[in-house]
Amino acid sequence: MSEIKEKLETAIKEMMVPEIQSYIKELNTLVKEEEDSEDDLKALEEMYGLLEELESILLAIEENKITDEEASEVHDNILKLMEESKSH
């Protein structure tokens, strides 16, 4: 496996998935306590969708169905998202 694919896999497994799972947990708590808004429900749906996309990317890496260029682009996008989430 190329270095960029390894970096992407690590970024997804160690940064993105835990962040998303944590946010999903927070949103599910709001839903359980009936303190959720329509925006929270939309965010929850989006987070589940993003989690599915990340799982698809991991599978593509595992099956070598993603190029180094694609992996680099996705990796850069993940880093940008992480930076944006830190600034909020």
C-alpha positions as CSV (number, residue, x, y, z in Angstrom):
1,M,0.0,0.0,0.0
2,S,1.3,3.4,-0.9
3,E,2.2,6.0,1.8
4,I,-0.7,8.3,0.9
5,K,-3.2,5.5,1.1
6,E,-1.8,4.6,4.5
7,K,-2.1,8.2,5.6
8,L,-5.7,8.4,4.3
9,E,-6.6,5.1,6.1
10,T,-5.1,6.4,9.3
11,A,-6.8,9.8,9.1
12,I,-10.2,8.1,8.5
13,K,-9.8,5.5,11.3
14,E,-8.1,7.6,13.9
15,M,-9.5,11.1,13.3
16,M,-12.7,11.1,11.3
17,V,-14.6,8.0,12.5
18,P,-14.1,8.8,16.2
19,E,-15.1,12.4,15.7
20,I,-18.2,11.4,13.8
21,Q,-19.2,8.7,16.2
22,S,-18.8,11.1,19.1
23,Y,-21.0,13.7,17.3
24,I,-23.6,11.0,16.5
25,K,-23.6,10.0,20.2
26,E,-24.3,13.6,21.2
27,L,-27.1,14.0,18.7
28,N,-28.6,10.7,19.8
29,T,-28.6,11.9,23.4
30,L,-30.5,15.0,22.3
31,V,-33.0,12.9,20.4
32,K,-33.5,10.6,23.5
33,E,-34.0,13.5,25.8
34,E,-36.4,15.1,23.2
35,E,-34.3,18.2,23.1
36,D,-33.4,17.9,19.4
37,S,-34.3,20.3,16.7
38,E,-34.9,19.7,13.0
39,D,-31.3,20.8,12.3
40,D,-30.1,18.1,14.8
41,L,-32.0,15.4,13.0
42,K,-30.7,16.6,9.6
43,A,-27.1,16.6,11.0
44,L,-27.6,13.1,12.4
45,E,-28.7,11.9,9.0
46,E,-25.7,13.6,7.4
47,M,-23.3,12.1,9.9
48,Y,-24.6,8.6,9.2
49,G,-24.2,9.3,5.5
50,L,-20.6,10.5,6.0
51,L,-19.8,7.5,8.0
52,E,-21.0,5.3,5.2
53,E,-18.9,7.2,2.7
54,L,-15.8,6.8,4.8
55,E,-16.4,3.1,5.1
56,S,-16.7,2.9,1.3
57,I,-13.3,4.7,1.0
58,L,-11.7,2.3,3.5
59,L,-13.0,-0.6,1.4
60,A,-11.7,1.0,-1.8
61,I,-8.3,1.3,-0.1
62,E,-8.4,-2.3,1.1
63,E,-9.3,-3.6,-2.3
64,N,-6.9,-1.2,-4.1
65,K,-9.7,0.5,-6.0
66,I,-8.5,4.0,-5.3
67,T,-5.6,5.7,-7.0
68,D,-2.9,7.6,-5.1
69,E,-4.1,10.8,-6.7
70,E,-7.7,10.2,-5.4
71,A,-6.4,9.2,-2.0
72,S,-4.3,12.4,-1.8
73,E,-7.3,14.5,-2.8
74,V,-9.6,12.8,-0.2
75,H,-6.8,13.1,2.5
76,D,-6.4,16.8,1.8
77,N,-10.2,17.3,2.1
78,I,-10.3,15.5,5.4
79,L,-7.5,17.7,6.8
80,K,-9.4,20.8,5.6
81,L,-12.6,19.5,7.3
82,M,-10.7,18.8,10.5
83,E,-9.3,22.3,10.5
84,E,-12.7,23.9,9.9
85,S,-14.2,21.9,12.7
86,K,-11.5,23.0,15.1
87,S,-12.2,26.7,14.3
88,H,-15.9,26.4,15.1
